[in-house]
Amino acid sequence: MQCHPVRILAIETSTERCSVALARPAGVVQRQQKASQRVAERALSMVADLLAEQSVTLSQIDAFAFGSGPGAFTGLRVACALVQGLAFAADRPVIAVGSLRALAFGAWQQVRSDDPLRVMAAIDARMGQFYWAVYEHHRVDARELAAAALAVPEQMAGLVAHWQPQVIVGNALRTFEAAWPSQHQATRLPDLAADASMTAELARIDLAAGRTVAARDAAPEYVRDQVALTVAQRSADAGSAP
């Protein structure tokens, strides 16, 4: 049983912004900048600056977390590689936090409902497609109703009708604005994106639950490698959900 304050360092580079965060008992502190072509170098510099500001060394970090996707391929590989290197150096475990899960958590943080809250996270996947997933939040706890998958704009209305989310979050709302069913009443958060602070908060939950991997086993989540399922297939696989 740990008897010292738990500290987790998180990196998220799968979006248009590069962010790093440190979770500690007093809360989460984050640094973020617009992503650049030298994202790995920038992220490492931000990590060094953040740890120095907080007077924390790598040996004092209990676990390293990263946004595992889906998202920008290059950003996913960078975050995973950086966290693997840091975890190897410090001999600590790694926590892979799904970027759609983090985004849904960020939406819950904004809405803050005491009742169960169903959130659909949807982000632009390029090539006329989007990544999506559905979660049901009860306070900080969340249950995954639909795992991260790939879809096309023509599927949006069917997905929303089936899952009936109370909140829809992510830049797919803006990218494919015309495809979203206007008649569905839901809180829409098109400008919210996953960041390292969300990743760090969820990593705390995962660390307490023992959901970690060795550095060598850490890997991004490449949803585009999977075949996009039709709405009918997703519904059939859902079982008792929604």
PELINPE-V270919 format. One record per residue. RES is the residue in one small letter. SS is DSSP state (alpha for helix, beta for strand, coil for the rest). PHI is phi in whole degrees, 0 to 359 (* if undefined). Layout:
RES SS PHI
RES SS PHI
This chain:
m coil *
q coil 286
c coil 244
h coil 242
p coil 301
v coil 280
r coil 234
i beta 232
l beta 256
a beta 237
i beta 230
e beta 227
t coil 229
s coil 269
t coil 245
e coil 283
r beta 238
c beta 263
s beta 222
v beta 228
a beta 215
l beta 238
a beta 266
r beta 217
p coil 307
a coil 283
g beta 133
v beta 244
v beta 246
q beta 228
r beta 232
q beta 213
q beta 215
k beta 296
a coil 296
s coil 230
q coil 294
r coil 258
v alpha 295
a alpha 296
e alpha 297
r alpha 295
a alpha 296
l alpha 298
s alpha 296
m alpha 294
v alpha 298
a alpha 299
d alpha 295
l alpha 295
l alpha 295
a alpha 295
e alpha 298
q coil 267
s coil 55
v coil 238
t coil 256
l alpha 302
s alpha 293
q alpha 267
i coil 276
d coil 272
a beta 199
f beta 241
a beta 237
f beta 214
g beta 286
s coil 270
g coil 100
p coil 289
g coil 171
a coil 298
f alpha 306
t alpha 299
g alpha 298
l alpha 297
r alpha 295
v alpha 296
a alpha 299
c alpha 297
a alpha 295
l alpha 296
v alpha 293
q alpha 300
g alpha 298
l alpha 294
a alpha 293
f alpha 300
a alpha 297
a alpha 265
d coil 56
r coil 231
p beta 281
v beta 241
i beta 236
a beta 266
v beta 247
g coil 303
s alpha 291
l alpha 289
r alpha 298
a alpha 296
l alpha 296
a alpha 297
f alpha 297
g alpha 299
a alpha 295
w alpha 299
q alpha 301
q alpha 283
v alpha 278
r coil 53
s coil 270
d coil 279
d coil 269
p coil 307
l beta 233
r beta 267
v beta 238
m beta 256
a beta 258
a beta 215
i beta 232
d beta 298
a beta 253
r beta 67
m coil 53
g coil 70
q beta 228
f beta 218
y beta 269
w beta 210
a beta 198
v beta 231
y beta 228
e beta 245
h beta 263
h beta 237
r coil 57
v coil 281
d beta 284
a beta 223
r beta 245
e beta 282
l beta 267
a beta 222
a beta 290
a beta 306
a beta 211
l beta 250
a beta 213
v beta 247
p alpha 307
e alpha 296
q alpha 269
m alpha 302
a alpha 301
g alpha 293
l alpha 296
v alpha 295
a alpha 297
h alpha 287
w alpha 271
q coil 50
p coil 290
q coil 273
v beta 225
i beta 239
v beta 227
g coil 127
n coil 287
a alpha 296
l alpha 300
r alpha 272
t alpha 299
f coil 243
e alpha 307
a alpha 293
a alpha 273
w coil 285
p coil 292
s coil 292
q coil 283
h coil 281
q coil 274
a coil 208
t beta 289
r beta 245
l beta 233
p coil 287
d coil 260
l coil 279
a coil 229
a coil 297
d coil 219
a alpha 293
s alpha 294
m alpha 295
t alpha 300
a alpha 295
e alpha 298
l alpha 290
a alpha 297
r alpha 298
i alpha 296
d alpha 294
l alpha 296
a alpha 297
a coil 271
g coil 79
r coil 271
t coil 229
v beta 227
a coil 290
a alpha 307
r alpha 294
d alpha 263
a coil 293
a coil 205
p coil 289
e coil 255
y coil 260
v alpha 293
r alpha 295
d alpha 288
q coil 266
v coil 279
a coil 294
l coil 271
t coil 284
v alpha 300
a alpha 297
q alpha 294
r alpha 299
s alpha 294
a alpha 296
d alpha 283
a coil 287
g coil 67
s coil 281
a coil 292
p coil 278
